[in-house]
């Protein structure tokens, strides 16, 4: 109803879902009703080309995923023609599973990257080297931040191998970056957890949805480092062309709302970051699902034994079972144990995604056992087969507590829907990934105190309270990470708006008017040059060279250096006047205007990309300033503003100087040819 109402304004409604499966499903099912009511409905997914996307966005209501909407926004701000844009504004959005999109995924910014330099051989060399490195001796790991560092011994090994004195010296920054990414690929990034290999290519796994992230790659050379680690063909390295945080993208919308079954734990964050109040709506019918207490085991082996035993016991009664795992690796490990006990089952993860609809359609039938990553943990409606209600409905087994209670709530919510019977239970161990994020010493002290039964089940002290405390601590850590990203992204987001506005102005101008826009940039540049501080140092050879470019072939000589400040104003006006007269011959030439547009946009984009790289480097080191009793965010904003002012000056200077250089060497010939033709 709200999508229909807002669509009547004619500005477009975006209905955003957690994954493409849900976007396709909802477009096909709900789209029939909307089309019956006279509205057009579009679908925006990753495999579509620009023309298909434009058609989808032109519809009254457009279904799609959050990342695809965000990437389209970034791509729209890289085009060289206005008609190549696909979006038509951000008026109203309805977000399904809103906590997953606005909170869980908000720690990872959306980045568009292009091809950069090729360092294929270096990636292979450093990948082989990392295979010889030993944890604690050569490197250490920070699990909570998913980062790794070299010990003194590890750094010495690299220095010896490459014949250098200091790995951390400024002249070796490229090598340091490469070996650091090789170490992260080796020590942090795991096959079947963070990525899978499909047809010889690395495919990223979205840890929150369990799905392949189509068209995405790891940034800053990490993707190439993983390819080298796995012995695959190494793709060209990428450099950042455009980026935006999830929070800042969705704050572009004039109005926004959403739904989820698990918003209440993050009520304050919704209000603070997005100004969205959370309203709790009672369920349609009372929930009769039984949520049993967690079973917490000392080690993974004991946990898996209990899971398989429980599956066998419940399966013998005919009830369907959904086993929720946090990774492909874990689902395949449990699958082997189920096979050993002759328990027939289906696996739903990123490797079996093409059979998703069929697997889910059968998951609620008698005697069905489904092993699934988070793909089946949110937004999936499993319909009960004949006679399943009478058996007690679907039984859910969670094999790990997630980093957020909300994801656990979603897994439980696959059972007992719309008043149906059902039951859930988490069977976990103290060796699960969740506990890697917690203080190692605290975990060690707790394990020393525990008492278990003969099967490894933790009986005391208060295992459920301990798990709850760990989960809440990890949630707070991730929340802090999101706030940190948002604060750092604020300055960059404001800067991107200015750059995108500059691009839009150039895109919107008629080709025959481009010369006037160019002259504006040159005038700004000359004004800056006129008042530059080093006018007080007129013997600067670089300054004199720059002035000679500005004044073209006017015959200006800087013989009287003492009087330079008096001459420069008048000479600047002469230079602009002459340039304007030379450009008159192109005033009706649309092709020339389009070339000029591309020329200006190229220089804006190149400098903006370099600026993004500088900002990323600044962000990486910003935490260190806290040790000096200074607010790191204030320092970052000041530094970012200073760099941005330099960026604007550089854009104006580069466009002006490059064009004047072109004029000096080519325009006279072009003018004489034009005269001959006339």
N, C-alpha and C positions, 0 to 999 in steps of 0.2 A: 504493500500500500504506500509506504513513504517513497519508494523508488518511482512508482507511477505518478504520484503527486508532484515530485520534484522534476520529473521528466517533462511535465506539461509546460515548464518555463522555456524549454527548448535549448537549454545550455549543456545538456548531457549529464547523465548520472553514471558514476563508476561503482560497480558492485565488485568488491575485492574479496577473494577467497584465499585460503591458506595454501592451495596447490592447484595445479591445472586439472587434475581429475575432478575436483569439486566445481571448478569454473565451468568445465564442459557439461557436467551433470546438471548444474543449476540452470545453465543457459538452455539446455535441451528441455528440461522439465518446466521451469518457471517461465521460460521464454514463450512457451505456447500461450500462457495466460496473458502475458504482456502484449503479444502480437494480436491476440483476439481483441484486446482493448484498443487496438489501433496504433500501438507504438512499434518502432523498429528496435531490434535487439542485435548486438554484436558480441563477438568473442575475441579477446586479445590474448594470444599465447605466443610462446617464444619462437615457434617454427615459422611464423608468418612474415611475409615480406612487407615493405613500406606501404604499397598500395592496398594490401589487405588490411593493414593496421589502420590506415586512414579511413577506410570504409567502416571498420569496427568502431572507431571513435566518432564517426559521423552519426552513428545510430543514437537513438534517444537514450538507450541504456546499454552499457558495455560491461560485460563480465570479464574478469581476468585475475591474475595474481599480483600481489604487491610489488614484487621485484620487477615484473615486466612493465607495470605502469611507471615505476621509478626510472628504469633504464630508458624507456621511451622519452621521458622528460629530458634526461641527459643527452640522448642522441639528437633530440630536437634542437638542442643548444650547440650542436656541432655542424649543422647543415649549412650549405652555401647558397641555398635558395629557399625563400619563404614557403614555396609550394611543396618542399620536401618534408616539412614538419607533419607529424601525424596527429598530435594531440590538439585539442581546441579549448584548453583552459581546465581549471580545477574548481568546479562549482560545488559539487555535492558528492560525497562518497559514503557508501555503506560498507562496513568491513565485517565480514564473517570471521569468527575466531579472532576477534580483535586483539586479545591479549597475546596471541602467538605472533601477530604481525607487528604490533606497535611496541611490544615489550621484549619478547624473546629474541626477535630478529634485529632488535635495535642496536645491538653491540657491534654489528658488522655493517659498515657503510657500503653504499652502492657505488661501484667504481667502473667506469668505462676506460678501457685501456687500448692502446694502439701498439704497433710494432716498434721495437727499439733496436738497439745494437745486438749483434749476434755474438754470444760468448759460449757457443756449444762445447768446445773442447775443454774450457775451464770448468764447466759444470760436470763433465765426465771425470776429470781429474780429481776434483774436490769430493765427488760422490764416492769414488774408490777410496780416497783417503779417510773419509768418515767411517768406512766399514772397519778400519783398523783401530779406531778410537774406542776407549773404554770409559764407561760412565764412572764418575767420581775421580778417576785418575786424570782423564783428558778433558772432561766436560761435566757440567752439572745441569740440573733441570729445575725450573720453577713450574710446577704442575699448575698452580692456580692461574698463572698468566700464560700458560702454554708457550713458554720460551726456554731457550737453552743458552749456556754461556761456556766459554773455554776457560779451563784452569790455566795456570801459568805453564804447566807441562804441555798442555794441548797447544797453547799459543806458540811455545818454543818449537814444537814439532812442525807447525806450519811455517814458521820463520826459516827453519832449517831446510825444509823441502823446497821453498821458493827462493832461498838465498837472500833473505832480507833481514834487516836488523830489528825492526819494530813493526809488528803487524798492525798496531794501532796508530801509526804515523799517518799524517794527512795524505801523503803520496800513495798510500796503499789502501785508501778507502774502498775502491772498487773490489779489491781482493777480499778485504774484511767482510764486505757485504755478501760476496759470493760464498765464502766459507761459512758464514753465519747461517745463510739460507740452506746450505748443504747440511749443516748440523741439525737445523730444525726439521728438515725432511727426514733425516736419519733417526733422530731421537724422539721427535714429537708426533709427526704425522704418520698415521697407521693405515695400512691397507685394510679395506672392509670396515673401517670406522670413519675415517675422514674422506676417503676416496675409494673408487674401484677402477679397474682397468677394463674398458670396453673397446674392442676392436683396435687394440694397441694404443688407445688414448686414455689419459687420466680424466675421470669424471668425478666431480666434487659431490659429496653426499651432504645434504642439509641435515644437520644433527637434530633439528627440531621436528622435521617432517619425515625424515628417513628416505627422502626422494633424491634423485639425481637433479642437480641444479643445471638445467640446460643452458648451454652457451656461456657458462661461467668458467673462469680460470682463477687460480691463486695469483696474487699480485707480487710485485717486487722480486721476480725471479724465483719465487718458491715453487711455482708450477714446473719450471724447467729443472729445478733441483730434484723434485720428486720423479720427473721423467728419467733423469740420469740415474737416480737410485734404483728405479725399476727396470733399467736397461732398455728403455723405449727410445724411439726417435724424438729428439729434443726440438720442440717448437721454438719459434722466434720469441724472444723475451718482449714483454710489454712495458709500456710506460703510461702513467696515468694521464688521461685526456680530460676527464670530468669526473666529479664525485659529489655525492650528497648523502647525508645520514638519513636513515629511515624517518627519524623524528622530524627533520627539517623538510623532507619531501611531503609528509602528510600535513604539515602545518601550512602548506600552500593552499589547501582546500578552504573555500569560504565556509562550508558547513561539513561536518563529519559526524557519523554515528556508527554504532556497531553492536555486535552481539557475541556472546560466548557463554559457556556454562561455567567459567572459572575466572571471573573478573574480580570478585570480592577481595582476594588476597592482595591485589595490586591497586586497590581503590585510590590510595593516596597518590600513587605514581601517575595514574590516568589524569587526576585532577591537576597535579603540579606541572606535568610536562605538556599535556594536550588540552587542559581546561575542559575535560570531559567528566561530568559527574557520573557515578555508577549507580544504577537503579536495579535492585534485585526483584525479579518477577517470580512468583511462586510457580512451581511445576503444574502442568496441566492436570495431572492426577497424582496422588501420593506415591512416593518412591517406596517400594517394598523390597528393594535389593538389600542383601546382607553383605556388609563390608567387614570381613573378618580381620582380626588383629594380625599385624605383621609377624612373620617367622624370620628371625635373624640368626644366621649361622656364622660360625667363626671363619670358615674358609669357603672358597668357591666350589670345591669338590663336594662338600657336604650339602651345599645349597642345591647344586644340580641334581644330586641323588634324590633330594626331597621333592624337587620339581617333577622329576620323571615319575617318582612313586605316586604323587598326587594326580598327575595326568592319567596314569594307568588306572588308579582307583575310580576316578570320576568318569573316565572314558568307558569303563566297563558298564556303567549305568546308562550310557547312551547320550548323556548331555554334551552339547558342543562346548569346546574350550578354546579360548583365545589366550595365547601366551605372548605377552608384550615384552620385547627386548629393546635395548638402547642402541644396538649396532648390528650390522650384517654379520660381523665376526661372531658375536654372541649367539645370534639366531642359528648360525650354521653349526656352532659347537653343540648347542642343545639338540639340534636336529640329529646329529650323530648318535647321541644317547637315546633318543626316541627310536631311531632305527634299530639300535641294539636290542631294544625291548619289544621290537616288532609292532610299534605303534604307528599306524599310518597317519600322515599329516601333510598339510600344505604349508609352503613358506611364502610369505609376502614381504619382499624387501625391494631395494632398488634394482636388483638383478632380475626380478620376476615381475617388474612393473607392468609389462605389456599384458599380463594375465590378471591384473588387479580386479577388474569388474567381475570376472568369472569366479575368482577366489572368494571375494566378499559376498557374492550372491549365494554361494554354498556354505558360507561360514556358520550360519545359524541353523543348519540342518542337523539332524540326529547323527551322532558318532563322528562329527567333524572336529578335527584338531587343527588350529591355525597358529603358526608361529609368525609373528609380525613385528617389524620395527615400528617406529612412531607413525608409519604410513597409515596404520589402522587405529591410531590412538586419538585422532581428532577429526570430528566432522563426519565420521563414517557411520552410517546407519545399517546395522546388521539385523536383517529381518529373521524372525524365528520361524523354523519349519513346523510342519504338522506334528503335534504331540510334544513339542519341546517345552511349552509352558508347563505342562503337567509334570515334566521331569525336573523342573526347577529353573529353566531358562539357561542362558549362557553363563559359564564360569570363567572369570578373568584371573589369570595369574601374572602378576608383575614380577619380573626377574631382577629388577633394580629400582631403587628409588631415584627419581630424576633430580636434576639440579634445581627444579622448581616444583613446588607442591601442585601448581596448576596443571602441569603435564600429567602428574599422577591422577588428579581429579578427572582429566579427560579420558585417560585409559579406563578408569573405573566406570565412566559414563557410557562405555560401549555396551554395558549390561544393565538390565533393569530399566529400559527406556519405555516411556509412556505407560507406566504402571505394570510392566511385565515383571515376572520374578527374575531373579538372578543373584549372583554372588561374586565377590572379588576377594583376592588376598595377594599381598606382596610377600614373596619368599626371596630374601636378599642375604648378602654376606658382608662381613667387614672388609673383604678384599675388593668390593665393587669400586667402580671409578669415582663415585661420589666422594668417597673417603680420601681420595688422592688430593682433593681440593682443600682438605682440612689440615690443621696443624699436625705435622708428623709426630711430634713429641706427645701431644695430647692423645692421639690415637694409640701410640705405644703404651702410655700409662693406663689407658682404659683396657687395652687387651690384656695387660698383666693382671688386672683385677677380675676379669670375667670368669664365670663358672658356666660350664656347658654340660649337657647330657651326653650319653654315649654316642649320639648321632651328630654331635657338634652344634646343637641348638643352644644359643646363648640364653641363659636363664636369669643371670644377674651380672652386674648391677643395672637395673632398669634399662634394658636395651632399647625399648621404644622411645624413651626420653632422650637417650643419647643420639639416636638416629634423627629425631626431630631437631635437636640442637644443631647437629652437623648440617642438616638440610637448610635450616633457617640462616646459618652463618654463610653458606655458599650463596643463597639467594641474595643476602645483603651485599656480598662481595660483587655479584653480577649487577646489582642495582647501582652500586657505586661506579662500576665500570661504565654503565650507560650514562650516568650523570657526567662522568669525566669526559666521555666522548662528546656529549652534547655541548658542554662548556667550551671545549676546544674547537668544535665545529661552528660555534656561533659566529666568530669573526670571519671564518672562511665562507660561511653561508651568505653573510652580508656582502662580502666581496664578489661572490659568484653572481649575485643579483645585479651588481653594477656591470660586471663583464657581459652578462647575458643581455642586459638592457642596451649596452653598446652594440652588441651583435645584432639585436633586433632592429635597432635604428638603421643600421647599414642594410639589413635585409629588406626593410620596408621602403627604402628610397627607390624611386624609379631609376633605371640605368642611366638615363640622360642627366640625372641630377647628382651622380656620384662624384663628379669633379668638385662640386661645391662642398660636399662632405670632406673630401680629401683636403681641400684648402683650409677648412676649419681645423683639421688635425695639424696641418703645417703651421697655421697661425698660432695655435696653442704651444706648439713646440718652440717656435721662434720667441714667443713671449717668455717662456721658461728660460730659454737660452739667454735672453737679454738681461734677465735679473739673476742669473746664476751667481752664486757667491764668489766663484773664482774669477769674476770680472776684476777683482782687486789684484789678481795675479796675471796681468796681460801677457806675460812671457810664456804662458803655457802653450807648447807647440800643438798639443792635442786640441786645445780650444780653438787655436787659429785654423787648424785643418777643418774643424767642424764648421766654423764660420764661412770658410771658403766654399764649402758644399752648399750652405744655405744661400749664399749670394750668387751661386751659379757663375755665369760669365760676365758679371757686371763690371769687371775690371777693378774691383775694390782691392786696395793694397793696405796692409796693416803697417805702413812705414812709421806713422806717428802713433806709437803704442800708447802714449800718454793720453791721447785724445780719442781712444777707441770707444769709450762709453758715450761720448757725444755723437760719434758717427753712426753707431750701431742702430739706433732707432730709425733714422731716416733710411738707411740702407736696407733694413728689414722690410719697410713699407715698399721700397722699390722692388725688392726681390719678389714679394707677394704679387705686386701689380704685374710684373713681367711674367711670372708663372701663370697668373690668371689669363693674361692675353694669349699665352701660348696654348692654353687648354681650350680656348674658344673653338678651335677647329674640330674638337671632339664633342661639342655640346649636344649634337643630335645623333651621336653614334651609340646605339644600344649595346653593341658588342663590346666596344671599348668600356662602357660603364660596367658591364658584367665582369670583364677582366679586372677592372679596378676594384670591384666589390670583392672578388676572390683574393686579390692581392692584399687588401686591408684585413680581411677575415683571417687569412693565413698568418699574418704577423700577430694579430691579437691572440689567436689560438696557440701559436708556438710559445709565445711569452707566458701565456696563462698556464700552459702545461709545465713549463720550467718553474713557475711560481708554485704550482701544486707540489712539485717534488721538494722544493725548499721548505714549504710548510709542513710536509710529512716528516722531513728530517728534524724540523724544529719540534714537532709534536713528540717524536720519539725521545727527545732529551729533556722535555719540559719538566718531568718529575724531579729532576736533580735540583732544580732551583728551590724546591721546598726545604732543602737542607740549609740554605742560606737565610732562613727565616723570612722569606719573601713569598708573596702569593703567586704561585706559578701561572694562574690564569690571567692575572693582571699583566704580568710580564709578557706572556704569550700574546695578549691582545695588543700591547704596545709594539712589540716586535713585528706582529702581523700587519699592523697599520703602517709602520715604517716601510716594510717590504712592499706593501701594496701601493703606496705612493711612488716608490721607485719603479714598480711595474708599470703604472700609468705613464710615468715619464718615459720609460723605455719604449713602450708601445708607440707613443707619439713621435719619439726620436727616430725609431727604426723605420716607421712608415715614411716619415718625412725625408730622412737621409737616403733611404733606398730609392724612393721615387725621384728625388732630386738627382741622384746619381744616374738614374735611368734617363731623366730629361736631358741631362748634360751630354750623355753619350749618344742618345737615339733621337730625341725629339727634333733636333735641327734637320736631320736627314728626312724625317717624316714630314716636316713642314715644307721642305723644298719639293719633295715628291708630290705633296698635295697641291702645291702651286703649279707644277708642271701639268698635272691632270686637269686642273681648272683651265 
